Amino acid sequence: MPAAPIHLAHHRLALDPLGALVWRQAEIMALADAVVSPAVLERLVLLLRRWEPRVLLFLGGKMRAELAPQLARVIGGRQLIWVGEDFPAAPGVGECRARFEQDGLVFCHRPGGPPKNAWRRQVIAPRIFGYFRPVSEPGTARAAACFIASPQGIVLPGFGGVLDGTDISNPDLAGFFPGGRIFACAKDRFRSFTYSHLSTSLGAARGPSFEPELQHG
């Protein structure tokens, strides 16, 4: 299953079609807006085996208390951090932080911070976040959860194939990503296209080549 390579703030990251962002050098894997369920845990097991991260970041999300023991068994000895402003306490397993920062990258649930013109001028640290749960072609048989990436940051799809999120053509979402590239998760591969080609590329399948890689700085 090919991952899409991305460069952000001089760091090499990977986007997995199962809905995770991986930073191999830092041994970090991030998921967004996961509603923990047995099916979601099965998908998480596959990702943990594939990438073997040391730190697992849940950017937003929720879990019923009775599933905490199952999640604890799945993550084993890894560090689990729930990232977001809405966690008064860790939901049964892991720890909570409003945001997580490492080597110039900021992981958060909501983008927050200064207005969008600051993103366009690249005067803030690149951010990796969730909240929007981007979807291409919502309400159709071709609906797909999406990553959106640009030199300003990356928004992650809702983990678990969530398709009730924000349409990628929504101006409130697109405004964060001038020159951004969309990676629509299509089973074991991506459909990849830019915002500038959104109207003509939604149905275009691409192979496992993701050049040019996005650069920041």
Secondary structure, DSSP 8 states (H G I E B T S, - for coil): ---EEEEETTEEEEEETTTEEEETTTTEEEEES-B--HHHHHHHHHHHHHH--SEEEEES-B--GGGHHHHHHHHTTSEEEEESTT-SS-SSSSEEES-EEETTEEE-SS--SS-HHHHHTT-S--EEE-SS--EESTTSTT-EEEEEEETTEEE--BTTT--SS-BTT-HHHHTT-TT-EEEEEETTEEEEEEGGGHHHHTT----S---S-----
